[in-house]
Amino acid sequence: MTRVQLVDISKRYGPTAAVEHFNADIADGEFVTLLGPSGCGKTTTLRMVAGLVDPSGGVIRFDGQPMNAVPSHKRNIGLAFQSHALFPHLTVARNVAFGLEVKGTPKAETERRVAEMLEMVELGDYANRMPAQLSGGQQQRVALARMLATDPRVLLFDEPLSALDRNLRDSLKYSILELQRRTRKTAIYVTHDQSEAFAISDRIFVMNEGRIEQAGSQLDIYLRPQTEFVANFVGDNNGIPGEVTGLVAPGGEGEPRLVDLVAGGIRMRGLDPGNVRPGDKVVAFVRPENIEVLANGHVADAPNIVRGRVDQIVFEGPTVRLTVDVDGTPLKVISGGLERLTLLDKEQREILLRLQDVTVVPDDPAVAA
């Protein structure tokens, strides 16, 4: 296992900054994911760790040892690309053995290691097949076995599943996690697919325009976005511009401080981000699945309880997706359970909603930073 530290890493191409001031301390055996849209700098960051791209500034360390001057082939890393990059003229076993043979590993040890790796990826009976005789998922497993065969210090994944269909991606992402857990190796994974990032990561680094927007666990990123970009990028969300009207003291020890605000004409109460004051412009975010449809007996006389008119109903099987107009502000609502069937009643156009778990983000990016 290896601790990986990226200290103020940057990469510039002329006047263009691909990565700026990237800092990360990745623990032994930790699985972290760099998540973001195309062009955000996540692959460039991974390639700097791999030694395929030289940083313009900053230091990369493996277990405290600076790596900037160490060539890629001496960093002892395993790298999986989007393309499986298997040798078409070599059998599965020879593909897995390739890195060991380059290192001059004795034949008996190479054969033992190849057999061990193929069993690990559940391809022990495919050793003598050619890559063309395998499915896309099997080819990716061979690529993973080849990567692990040389016992690398760090595993690096550059969107390894993006070329596969959805069903294969869903199964192989768990295979990758299982392999990482069994080998207990430090792993850095790059993807734009949020479901992959949330399924397999210990921590997620959300990137935007070469910078880290937010780093944390799945729950941190999903439930407590710290910037408007993260709130909009991760999952579905309702973002409503508003203004802070007051601060609410905690009701008891250990309880969070809340803020009162008006957003889109709606009185709300949300979690205090810790850096706003009355009069500050903010954006209130509430996820569609966190909006509760209330029984008609409730009265809309409290913060976060509003009355609206259903403009659209879409039945999606397990859930119903609504678009509700609240005084001119459209809200996306997702409802499940037996309630979803009641909502399909075309006669029920006026409904009451409770906005739960409202996240407040400063409208000024400089304040959010």
Residue pairs with C-beta under 8 A, 6 or more apart in sequence:
1 28
1 29
1 184
1 185
1 186
2 28
2 62
2 63
2 153
2 154
2 185
2 186
3 25
3 26
3 27
3 28
3 61
3 62
3 63
3 64
3 186
4 24
4 25
4 26
4 49
4 60
4 61
4 62
4 154
4 186
4 188
5 24
5 25
5 26
5 59
5 60
5 61
5 64
6 22
6 23
6 24
6 25
6 26
6 45
6 48
6 49
6 58
6 59
6 60
7 23
7 58
7 59
7 60
7 61
8 21
8 22
8 23
8 57
8 58
8 59
9 19
9 21
9 22
9 23
9 45
9 48
9 55
9 57
9 58
9 59
9 60
10 17
10 19
10 20
10 21
10 22
10 55
10 56
10 57
10 58
11 17
11 18
11 19
11 41
11 44
11 45
11 48
11 53
11 55
11 56
11 210
12 18
12 56
17 210
18 41
18 44
18 210
19 41
19 44
19 45
19 48
19 210
19 211
20 41
20 210
20 211
21 58
21 211
22 41
22 45
22 58
22 210
22 211
22 212
23 212
24 32
24 205
24 212
24 215
26 32
26 186
26 188
27 186
28 184
28 186
29 184
29 185
29 186
30 186
30 187
30 202
30 203
31 177
31 180
31 186
31 187
31 189
31 200
31 201
31 202
32 187
32 188
32 189
32 201
32 202
32 203
32 204
32 205
33 188
33 189
33 190
33 191
33 196
33 197
33 200
33 201
33 203
33 204
33 205
34 42
34 45
34 46
34 188
34 189
34 190
34 191
34 205
34 207
35 42
35 191
35 192
35 194
35 197
35 204
35 205
35 206
35 207
35 234
36 42
36 192
36 206
36 207
36 208
36 213
36 233
37 192
37 208
37 233
38 192
40 207
40 208
40 209
40 210
41 207
41 209
41 210
41 211
42 190
42 207
43 158
43 159
43 190
44 53
44 210
45 190
45 207
46 156
46 158
46 188
46 190
47 53
47 158
48 54
48 55
48 60
49 60
49 67
49 77
49 154
49 156
49 188
50 72
50 75
50 77
50 79
50 156
51 67
51 70
51 71
51 72
51 73
51 75
51 77
52 72
54 68
55 68
59 66
59 68
60 66
60 67
60 68
61 67
62 75
62 153
62 154
67 75
75 153
75 154
76 150
76 151
76 152
76 153
76 154
77 152
77 153
77 154
77 155
77 156
78 147
78 148
78 150
78 152
78 154
78 155
78 156
78 185
79 147
79 156
79 157
79 158
80 140
80 143
80 144
80 147
80 155
80 156
80 157
80 158
80 160
81 158
81 160
82 158
82 159
82 160
82 162
82 163
83 163
84 131
84 136
84 139
84 140
84 142
84 143
85 143
86 95
86 131
86 139
86 142
86 143
86 146
87 94
87 95
87 98
87 131
88 130
88 131
88 132
89 130
90 98
90 130
90 131
91 127
91 128
91 129
91 130
92 118
92 123
92 126
92 127
92 128
92 129
92 130
92 131
92 134
92 142
93 114
93 118
93 127
93 128
95 131
95 142
95 146
96 114
96 117
96 118
96 142
96 145
96 146
96 149
97 110
97 111
97 113
97 114
97 149
98 146
99 146
99 149
99 150
100 109
100 110
100 113
100 114
100 149
100 150
101 110
103 150
105 113
113 149
114 127
114 145
114 149
115 124
115 127
117 145
117 146
117 148
117 149
118 124
118 126
118 127
118 145
120 145
120 148
120 179
120 182
121 141
121 142
121 144
121 145
121 175
121 179
122 141
123 138
123 141
123 142
123 145
126 134
126 138
126 142
131 139
131 142
134 142
136 163
136 164
136 165
136 168
137 164
137 168
137 171
137 172
140 160
140 161
140 164
140 168
140 172
141 172
141 175
143 160
144 160
144 175
144 176
144 179
147 155
148 155
148 179
148 183
152 185
153 185
153 186
154 185
154 186
154 187
154 188
155 180
155 183
155 185
155 186
155 187
155 188
156 187
156 188
157 176
157 187
157 188
157 189
157 190
157 191
158 190
159 190
159 191
159 192
160 176
161 168
161 169
161 172
161 173
161 191
161 193
161 196
162 169
162 191
162 192
162 193
164 172
169 193
169 196
170 195
173 196
173 199
173 200
174 199
174 200
176 189
176 200
177 199
177 200
180 187
180 200
189 196
189 197
189 200
189 201
191 197
194 234
194 235
197 204
197 218
198 204
198 218
198 222
201 218
202 217
203 215
203 216
203 217
204 215
204 216
204 217
204 218
204 221
205 212
205 214
205 215
206 212
206 213
206 214
206 215
206 221
206 229
206 230
206 233
206 234
207 213
208 229
208 233
213 226
213 227
213 229
213 230
214 220
214 221
214 225
214 226
214 227
214 230
216 224
221 230
221 234
222 234
222 235
223 357
223 359
224 271
224 359
225 231
225 234
225 285
225 359
225 361
226 273
226 361
226 368
227 361
227 365
227 368
227 369
228 239
228 283
228 361
228 363
228 365
228 368
231 237
231 239
231 283
231 285
231 359
231 361
232 239
235 287
236 287
236 288
236 332
236 334
237 285
237 286
237 287
237 288
238 285
238 286
238 287
238 288
238 291
238 331
238 332
239 283
239 284
239 285
240 263
240 264
240 266
240 283
240 284
240 285
240 286
240 329
241 263
241 264
241 281
241 282
241 283
241 284
241 363
242 261
242 262
242 263
242 264
242 266
242 268
242 281
242 282
242 283
242 284
243 261
243 262
243 263
243 279
243 280
243 281
243 282
244 259
244 260
244 261
244 276
244 277
244 278
244 279
244 280
244 282
244 360
245 260
245 261
245 262
245 278
246 259
246 260
246 278
247 257
247 258
247 259
247 260
247 272
247 277
247 278
248 257
248 258
248 259
248 260
248 269
248 272
249 257
250 256
250 257
256 271
256 272
257 272
257 274
258 269
258 270
258 271
258 272
259 269
259 270
259 271
259 272
259 276
259 282
259 360
260 267
260 268
260 269
260 303
261 267
261 268
261 269
261 270
261 282
261 284
261 360
262 268
263 282
263 283
263 284
263 329
264 326
264 327
264 328
264 329
265 326
265 327
265 328
265 329
266 306
266 326
266 327
266 329
266 355
267 303
267 304
268 284
268 303
268 304
268 355
268 358
269 303
269 304
269 358
270 284
270 358
270 359
270 360
271 357
271 358
271 359
271 360
272 360
273 360
273 361
273 362
273 368
275 362
275 367
275 368
276 282
276 360
276 362
276 367
280 362
280 363
280 364
280 367
281 362
281 363
281 364
282 360
282 361
282 362
282 363
283 360
283 361
283 362
283 363
284 358
284 359
284 360
285 358
285 359
285 360
285 361
286 331
286 355
286 356
286 357
286 358
286 359
287 357
288 321
288 331
288 332
288 333
288 334
289 334
289 336
290 355
290 356
290 357
291 331
291 333
291 334
291 353
291 354
291 355
291 356
292 353
292 354
292 356
293 333
293 335
293 339
293 343
293 351
293 352
293 353
294 305
294 351
294 352
294 353
294 354
295 352
296 352
298 305
298 352
299 305
300 306
300 307
300 352
304 354
304 355
304 356
304 358
305 352
305 353
305 354
305 355
306 326
306 327
306 352
306 353
306 355
307 326
307 350
307 351
307 352
307 353
308 324
308 325
308 326
308 327
308 331
308 350
308 351
308 353
309 324
309 325
309 349
309 350
309 351
310 322
310 323
310 324
310 343
310 348
310 349
310 350
310 351
311 323
311 324
311 325
311 330
312 322
312 323
313 320
313 321
313 322
313 343
313 344
314 320
314 321
314 322
315 340
315 344
318 336
318 340
319 334
319 335
319 336
319 340
320 334
320 335
320 336
320 340
320 343
320 344
321 332
321 333
321 334
322 332
322 333
322 334
322 335
322 343
323 330
323 331
323 332
323 333
324 330
324 331
324 333
324 351
324 353
325 331
326 353
331 353
333 353
335 343
342 348
343 351
361 368
362 368
